[in-house]
Amino acid sequence: MRIERKSRVGIGGILFSLVAVMLALGAINSGNNLLFLVFGVVMGSIIISGVVSGSMLMGLRVRRQPPHRLRVGEPGAIDYEVRNTARFSHAFALIVSEPSPDAKRLLGDPRAFEVHIPPRSSRTVRMDIIPMQRGVASLDRVSVSSRFPVGFLEKTITAHTRDTLIIHPRIVPIRSEAIRALAGRATESTHQLRRPGMGDEFFGLREYTHGDPVRLIAWRTSARTDTLVVKQNTQRRTRTLWILLDDTAPDEDAVTLAASIAHDGTVRDLSVGLATATRGGIVSPGRGARHRTLILDTLASLTHDANAPALPWRSSGRTACVVVHAAGGSLVDAPRGAMHLEAGALHRLRSQEEAAP
């Protein structure tokens, strides 16, 4: 881990230095011993501030512990393990910050504070943040600074350590009747209904194999045939819903609406796929929490290309599709029978409840 050190004099330090220069000129011109004494105290304070703050930072080591994923508008935290490797030097009044450009753009220049770290010990410093924008933040530096003891000179060490933080779009809870209407439009994948799986309908019987759950044994049939057999159900019915996002114009409300539909759709066990106007299908339909995270990761990293034309896109089979239009977008070609929602519908469809975590 490469560490850089630097010093910075703030406005208070500049004013204090000017006072020191004026005291020096006055003492020299007048020969007043009291002015020489005050000038010595001022210069001593500056020297002590630089030496003490610089020496106590030299023994510090910092390691970031990021959460990997956060969500716009929701509180989160980044933990830092700050270790003082010095034998005798204490570390006081520490400020931990993220100087990376992505951190300032997406997280709003967050900071964390630690009052004291004794020698040969470590502290976990928590930085509370509320992400401001979606995106993928490349965090390549961590800075620890201090103005202890006098506050005129700020000493900083910067550790070069790289982590990636994915910031998901904001999730707005959709009204129950609206998400039920979307779920009702989703079509069933009939080709899966007559296959063995974890559904509720009976499929057939097969011979027992080692490892089958005891609860699946058909005891009456087994007793009649003198062979252990187990029951099989059909594969679970899958309802598929495609979300076609108009990305021909930058519109965060459209991204938020698409993310909210995907979130609530997967919570209701729909098989949700994601497509965009300029890229076509980018996430195949799927279910569950892991697939929901995949869709939100994709939306977090979605960028707008002003030169990319809208491409004709059709969902495979008879799957349902909801089209989310961006304000100012140029998407005109959409699957027949699709439900169309403007980005402004976000406020109309929004539930009064808080978004799910």
C-alpha positions in Angstrom: 0.0 0.0 0.0 1.6 3.3 -1.2 1.3 6.2 1.3 1.7 9.9 0.4 2.2 12.7 2.9 1.5 16.4 2.5 0.9 19.6 4.5 -1.5 22.4 4.0 -1.7 25.8 5.7 -5.3 27.0 6.1 -6.6 30.6 6.4 -6.0 30.5 10.2 -2.4 29.5 9.6 -1.8 32.2 7.1 -3.3 34.9 9.4 -1.2 33.5 12.3 1.9 33.7 10.2 1.2 37.3 9.3 0.8 38.1 13.0 4.2 36.4 13.6 5.8 38.5 10.9 4.3 41.7 12.3 5.5 40.8 15.8 9.0 40.1 14.4 9.2 43.5 12.6 7.9 45.3 15.7 10.4 43.5 18.0 13.3 44.3 15.7 12.4 48.0 15.2 11.6 48.7 18.9 14.0 46.3 20.6 11.2 45.4 23.0 11.9 42.2 24.9 8.2 41.5 25.5 7.6 41.5 21.7 10.5 39.1 21.2 9.0 36.8 23.9 5.6 36.8 22.2 7.2 36.2 18.8 9.0 33.3 20.2 5.8 31.8 21.6 4.1 32.2 18.3 6.9 30.6 16.3 7.1 27.8 18.9 3.4 27.1 18.4 3.8 26.8 14.6 6.8 24.5 14.9 5.2 22.3 17.6 2.0 22.1 15.5 4.0 20.8 12.4 6.2 18.4 14.3 3.6 16.8 16.5 0.9 16.4 13.8 3.5 15.1 11.3 5.1 12.6 13.7 1.8 11.1 14.9 0.5 10.6 11.4 3.6 8.7 10.2 2.7 5.7 12.2 -0.9 5.4 11.0 -2.2 2.7 8.6 -5.7 2.7 7.3 -7.8 0.0 5.6 -11.2 0.5 4.1 -14.1 -2.0 4.7 -16.8 -1.0 2.2 -20.3 -2.4 2.1 -20.0 -3.0 -1.8 -23.6 -1.9 -2.4 -25.7 1.1 -1.3 -28.8 2.7 -2.5 -29.5 6.4 -3.4 -31.2 8.3 -0.6 -30.8 5.6 2.0 -28.3 5.8 4.9 -25.3 3.7 4.7 -21.8 3.5 6.2 -18.2 2.7 5.3 -15.9 1.3 8.0 -12.2 2.0 8.3 -9.7 0.2 10.4 -7.2 2.9 11.5 -4.1 1.4 13.2 -1.5 3.3 15.1 1.8 1.4 14.7 3.9 3.9 16.7 5.5 2.9 20.0 4.9 6.0 22.0 3.1 8.6 19.8 -0.6 9.1 20.3 -2.9 10.1 17.5 -5.4 12.9 18.2 -8.2 14.6 16.3 -8.2 12.5 13.1 -10.3 13.2 10.1 -10.9 10.4 7.6 -12.0 11.3 4.1 -12.4 10.0 0.6 -10.7 12.3 -1.9 -11.5 10.2 -5.0 -13.5 12.0 -7.7 -16.2 9.3 -7.7 -16.7 9.7 -3.9 -17.2 13.5 -4.2 -19.6 13.0 -7.2 -21.7 10.2 -5.8 -21.3 10.4 -2.0 -20.9 14.1 -1.4 -17.4 14.3 0.0 -18.1 12.4 3.3 -15.9 12.6 6.4 -15.5 10.6 9.6 -13.8 11.6 12.9 -11.8 9.9 15.6 -10.7 11.6 18.8 -7.8 9.5 20.0 -5.9 6.3 19.0 -3.3 5.1 21.5 0.0 3.6 20.5 0.0 0.0 19.2 -3.7 -0.1 18.9 -6.4 0.3 16.3 -9.9 1.8 16.0 -12.8 1.1 13.7 -14.0 4.5 12.3 -17.4 4.6 10.8 -18.3 7.1 8.0 -22.0 7.6 7.8 -23.1 8.5 4.2 -26.2 9.0 2.2 -25.5 8.4 -1.6 -26.6 11.2 -3.8 -26.5 9.6 -7.2 -26.5 6.1 -8.7 -23.3 4.7 -10.3 -20.2 2.7 -9.7 -17.8 4.5 -7.5 -14.1 3.6 -7.8 -12.6 4.5 -4.5 -8.8 4.5 -5.0 -7.6 6.6 -2.0 -8.2 7.2 1.7 -6.9 10.3 3.5 -6.3 10.8 7.2 -5.6 14.3 8.3 -5.1 16.2 11.6 -4.7 19.8 12.8 -3.7 18.8 16.3 -2.5 20.5 18.5 -2.8 24.1 17.5 -4.9 24.0 14.3 -2.8 26.2 12.1 -1.2 23.5 10.0 -3.0 20.5 8.5 -1.0 17.3 7.9 -2.4 14.6 5.7 -1.4 11.0 4.8 -3.1 9.4 1.8 -3.2 5.6 1.4 -3.7 4.3 -2.1 -6.2 1.4 -1.8 -8.8 0.5 -4.4 -12.3 -0.7 -3.8 -15.5 -0.6 -5.9 -18.8 0.6 -4.4 -22.0 0.1 -6.4 -24.8 2.6 -5.7 -28.2 1.3 -6.8 -31.0 3.6 -8.0 -33.5 4.9 -5.6 -36.4 2.4 -4.9 -39.9 3.9 -4.7 -42.6 1.6 -3.3 -45.3 1.1 -6.0 -48.9 1.1 -5.0 -50.3 -2.4 -4.5 -53.0 -2.1 -7.2 -50.5 -0.9 -9.7 -48.0 -3.7 -9.1 -50.9 -6.2 -9.1 -51.9 -4.9 -12.5 -48.4 -5.5 -13.8 -48.3 -9.0 -12.3 -51.6 -9.7 -13.9 -50.2 -8.8 -17.3 -47.2 -11.1 -16.9 -47.6 -14.3 -18.9 -47.0 -17.8 -17.8 -44.3 -19.9 -19.4 -46.5 -22.9 -20.3 -43.6 -24.9 -21.7 -42.4 -25.4 -18.1 -45.6 -26.6 -16.5 -45.2 -30.3 -17.3 -41.7 -30.7 -16.0 -40.7 -32.0 -12.5 -39.8 -29.2 -10.1 -40.8 -27.5 -6.9 -44.3 -26.5 -7.8 -47.6 -27.4 -6.2 -49.2 -29.6 -8.8 -48.7 -33.4 -9.0 -46.4 -34.6 -11.8 -45.8 -38.3 -11.1 -44.0 -41.0 -9.2 -40.4 -42.3 -9.4 -38.3 -44.8 -7.5 -36.7 -43.6 -4.3 -33.0 -42.6 -4.4 -30.6 -42.0 -1.6 -31.0 -38.5 -0.3 -34.6 -37.9 -1.2 -36.6 -36.3 1.6 -38.7 -38.7 3.6 -41.7 -36.4 3.4 -41.9 -37.0 -0.4 -42.3 -40.8 0.0 -45.7 -42.1 -1.3 -46.2 -44.6 1.5 -49.4 -46.3 0.2 -48.0 -46.8 -3.3 -44.8 -48.0 -1.8 -46.6 -50.6 0.4 -48.7 -51.8 -2.6 -45.7 -52.2 -4.9 -43.2 -53.3 -2.2 -40.8 -50.6 -3.6 -40.1 -47.2 -2.2 -41.3 -44.4 -4.5 -41.5 -40.7 -4.1 -43.9 -38.1 -5.4 -42.9 -35.4 -7.9 -44.6 -32.1 -8.5 -44.6 -30.0 -11.6 -42.2 -27.2 -12.1 -43.3 -23.9 -10.5 -45.3 -21.7 -12.8 -43.2 -18.8 -14.0 -44.7 -15.4 -14.9 -42.4 -13.3 -17.1 -42.3 -9.5 -17.3 -39.9 -7.5 -19.5 -39.1 -3.9 -18.6 -38.1 -1.9 -21.6 -36.3 1.3 -20.4 -36.0 4.3 -22.8 -32.4 5.3 -22.4 -32.3 7.6 -25.4 -32.4 10.6 -23.0 -31.0 11.1 -19.5 -33.9 10.8 -17.0 -33.2 9.6 -13.5 -37.0 9.3 -12.8 -37.2 6.7 -15.6 -34.4 4.7 -14.1 -35.9 4.9 -10.7 -39.3 3.8 -12.0 -37.7 0.8 -13.8 -35.7 -0.2 -10.7 -38.9 0.1 -8.5 -40.9 -2.1 -10.9 -38.1 -4.7 -11.1 -37.7 -4.7 -7.3 -41.4 -5.1 -6.5 -41.8 -7.6 -9.4 -39.1 -10.0 -8.1 -40.5 -9.6 -4.6 -43.8 -11.0 -6.0 -41.9 -13.9 -7.6 -42.2 -12.7 -11.2 -39.5 -13.6 -13.7 -38.3 -10.1 -14.6 -36.0 -9.2 -17.6 -34.5 -5.8 -18.5 -34.0 -4.3 -21.9 -33.1 -0.8 -23.0 -33.9 1.1 -26.2 -30.3 1.4 -27.4 -28.9 -1.8 -26.1 -31.7 -4.4 -26.4 -32.1 -7.1 -23.8 -29.3 -6.8 -21.3 -30.6 -8.9 -18.4 -32.5 -12.2 -19.2 -35.6 -12.9 -17.1 -35.0 -14.4 -13.7 -36.4 -14.5 -10.2 -35.2 -14.2 -6.6 -33.0 -11.8 -4.6 -29.8 -12.6 -6.5 -31.5 -11.7 -9.8 -32.9 -8.6 -8.4 -29.4 -7.5 -7.3 -28.2 -8.2 -10.9 -30.9 -5.9 -12.4 -30.1 -3.2 -9.9 -26.4 -3.5 -10.5 -27.0 -3.1 -14.3 -29.2 0.0 -13.7 -26.6 1.4 -11.4 -23.9 1.3 -14.1 -26.3 2.4 -17.0 -24.9 5.4 -18.9 -26.5 7.6 -21.5 -25.1 7.8 -25.0 -26.5 10.8 -26.9 -25.4 9.4 -30.2 -26.9 5.9 -29.8 -30.0 5.4 -31.9 -33.1 3.5 -30.6 -33.1 0.0 -31.9 -36.3 -2.1 -32.6 -36.7 -4.7 -29.9 -39.1 -7.5 -29.4 -39.4 -9.8 -26.4 -39.3 -13.5 -27.1 -42.5 -15.5 -27.0 -45.7 -14.1 -25.5 -44.1 -12.4 -22.5 -45.6 -9.2 -21.2 -43.7 -5.9 -21.5 -43.9 -2.6 -19.7 -42.2 0.4 -21.4 -40.8 3.1 -19.2 -40.4 6.3 -21.3 -37.8 9.0 -20.5 -38.7 12.6 -20.7 -37.4 13.8 -24.0 -36.7 10.3 -25.2 -37.0 9.2 -28.8 -38.3 5.6 -28.3 -41.2 5.0 -30.6 -40.9 1.3 -31.5 -42.2 -1.0 -28.7 -43.7 -4.5 -28.5 -47.4 -4.7 -29.4 -49.7 -4.8 -26.4 -47.0 -3.3 -24.0 -48.0 -1.1 -21.1 -46.5 2.4 -21.5 -45.5 4.5 -18.5 -44.0 7.9 -18.6 -41.3 8.8 -16.1 -43.7 11.3 -14.6 -45.9 8.4 -13.5 -43.4 7.7 -10.7 -45.2 10.2 -8.4 -48.6 8.9 -9.4 -47.8 5.2 -8.8 -45.9 5.8 -5.6 -47.2 4.2 -2.5 -47.4 6.1 0.8 -45.3 3.5 2.5 -41.5 3.6 2.8 -39.4 1.8 0.3 -38.3 -1.7 1.2 -34.7 -2.2 2.3 
